[in-house]
Amino acid sequence: MQQAHVRNAKLGFVFQNFNLLPRLSALKNVELPLVYGRVGNREREACTRAALTQVGLESKLHNRPNELSGGQKQRVAIARALVHNPSMVLSDEPTGALDTRTGAEIIALFRELNREQGLTIVVVTHDPEIGRQMDRVIGLRDGRLSPNILQEYYNVDTYKHTAQEHKPAARELVTVQRAA
């Protein structure tokens, strides 16, 4: 029971295939973690609307998943991960089911959340291009840390930030790079 509470209170999850319930609206999908957390109706609706607004979907509150594009579905999933103000968001292949442009928008949204709110976001991916955009890259090969993943994928020994114009966030935008 304690693990479930920690997961619901401290972690947000974003999945490659969204994991939205098809019969529920965007609003109802996003409020699920708050329902499980026993948050009252008024606070739950206010938090849910704020989360959907934060990801640019204030006009899609009552749309069901089959009425949304892939990028909009992923934004609903991100809003669901953010609605309870987690300490960390874990994201598994968040751009895998999206076209290149929409995937770039999702990574830009993660970067904005990290920079502006100090939210730690862990992105698990096979895509080395996503790794190039992260503050930190941790490589895995066959379930073990791979110390040379940066050399293999990027031909560098250490990663340097691509955007030096911002001050470093208190928390990181991290990718766990899975070897292909």
C-alpha positions in Angstrom: 0.0 0.0 0.0 2.9 2.4 0.8 4.4 1.8 -2.7 1.1 2.7 -4.4 0.9 5.9 -2.3 4.5 6.9 -3.3 3.8 6.1 -7.0 0.6 8.2 -6.9 2.0 11.1 -4.9 5.6 11.4 -6.1 5.8 10.0 -9.6 4.1 10.8 -12.9 4.1 8.3 -15.8 4.0 8.9 -19.5 3.8 5.9 -21.8 4.6 5.5 -25.5 1.1 4.4 -26.4 -0.6 7.0 -24.1 -2.6 4.5 -22.0 -5.7 6.6 -22.1 -9.1 5.1 -21.3 -11.0 5.3 -24.5 -14.5 5.9 -23.0 -13.3 8.8 -20.9 -12.8 12.4 -21.9 -9.4 14.1 -21.7 -10.7 15.8 -18.5 -11.7 12.4 -16.9 -8.4 10.7 -18.1 -6.3 13.4 -16.5 -8.2 13.4 -13.2 -7.7 9.7 -12.5 -4.6 10.1 -10.3 -6.5 12.6 -8.2 -9.5 10.2 -7.9 -7.1 7.5 -6.7 -5.6 10.1 -4.3 -9.0 10.9 -2.9 -8.9 14.6 -3.9 -12.3 16.4 -3.6 -14.4 17.2 -6.7 -13.8 20.9 -6.9 -10.0 20.7 -6.3 -9.8 17.8 -8.7 -11.5 19.6 -11.5 -9.5 22.8 -11.0 -6.2 20.9 -11.0 -7.2 18.9 -14.0 -8.2 21.9 -16.0 -5.0 23.6 -15.0 -2.9 20.6 -16.2 -4.7 20.4 -19.5 -4.2 24.2 -20.0 -0.5 23.8 -19.1 -0.1 21.4 -22.1 -2.2 23.6 -24.4 -5.4 21.5 -24.5 -7.9 23.7 -22.7 -10.2 23.5 -25.8 -10.1 19.7 -25.8 -11.4 18.9 -22.2 -14.4 16.9 -23.4 -12.8 15.1 -26.3 -12.3 11.4 -26.1 -9.0 9.8 -27.2 -10.4 8.8 -30.6 -11.1 12.5 -31.3 -7.5 13.6 -30.6 -4.4 13.5 -32.7 -1.4 11.5 -31.5 0.3 14.6 -30.2 -2.8 15.6 -28.4 -3.1 12.2 -26.8 0.5 12.4 -25.6 -0.2 15.9 -24.2 -3.2 14.4 -22.3 -0.9 11.7 -21.0 1.6 14.3 -19.9 -1.1 16.4 -18.2 -2.2 13.2 -16.3 1.4 12.7 -15.2 1.6 16.3 -14.0 -1.8 16.8 -12.4 -0.7 15.8 -8.9 2.5 17.8 -8.9 4.9 14.9 -8.8 8.6 15.1 -7.9 9.6 13.2 -11.0 8.1 12.2 -14.3 9.1 8.8 -15.8 8.5 8.7 -19.6 8.9 5.6 -21.7 9.5 6.3 -25.4 7.2 9.4 -25.3 7.8 10.2 -28.9 7.8 6.7 -30.3 4.3 6.8 -31.6 4.5 10.3 -32.9 5.7 12.0 -36.1 9.0 13.9 -36.0 7.5 17.4 -35.6 5.1 16.3 -32.9 7.8 14.4 -31.1 10.0 17.6 -31.1 7.1 19.5 -29.6 6.8 16.9 -26.8 10.5 17.1 -26.0 10.3 20.9 -26.1 7.4 20.7 -23.6 9.5 18.5 -21.3 12.4 20.9 -21.5 10.1 23.8 -20.6 8.7 21.9 -17.6 12.2 21.1 -16.5 13.5 24.6 -16.9 10.5 26.6 -15.6 9.3 24.3 -12.8 12.5 22.4 -11.9 10.7 19.1 -12.6 13.0 16.0 -13.0 12.0 14.2 -16.1 13.5 10.8 -17.0 13.0 9.8 -20.7 13.7 6.2 -21.7 14.4 5.9 -25.4 16.3 4.1 -28.2 16.5 7.3 -30.2 20.0 8.9 -30.0 18.6 12.2 -31.3 16.5 12.6 -28.2 19.6 11.9 -26.1 21.3 14.9 -27.8 18.6 17.2 -26.3 18.9 16.0 -22.7 21.0 17.4 -19.9 22.3 14.0 -19.0 22.5 10.6 -20.7 22.7 7.3 -18.9 23.3 4.3 -21.2 22.0 0.8 -20.8 23.0 -2.3 -22.7 21.5 -5.7 -21.9 20.1 -4.3 -18.6 23.4 -2.9 -17.4 24.9 0.5 -17.3 27.0 1.2 -20.4 29.8 3.7 -19.7 30.6 4.2 -23.4 27.2 4.9 -24.8 28.1 8.6 -25.4 31.2 7.5 -27.4 29.2 5.0 -29.4 26.3 7.3 -30.3 27.7 10.8 -30.2 31.5 10.3 -30.5 32.1 12.3 -27.3 33.5 11.3 -23.9 31.3 13.6 -21.9 28.1 15.4 -22.7 28.0 19.2 -22.8 24.7 21.1 -22.7 23.4 22.2 -26.0 21.8 25.3 -24.6 24.1 27.3 -22.4 22.0 30.4 -22.4 19.8 29.2 -19.5 20.9 28.7 -16.0 21.1 25.1 -14.9 17.9 23.7 -13.5 17.8 22.4 -9.9 16.6 19.1 -11.4 17.7 17.4 -14.6 16.2 16.4 -17.8 17.6 12.9 -18.2 17.4 10.2 -20.8 18.2 6.6 -20.3 19.5 5.6 -23.7 18.9 2.0 -24.5 21.4 0.5 -26.9 19.8 -0.7 -30.1 
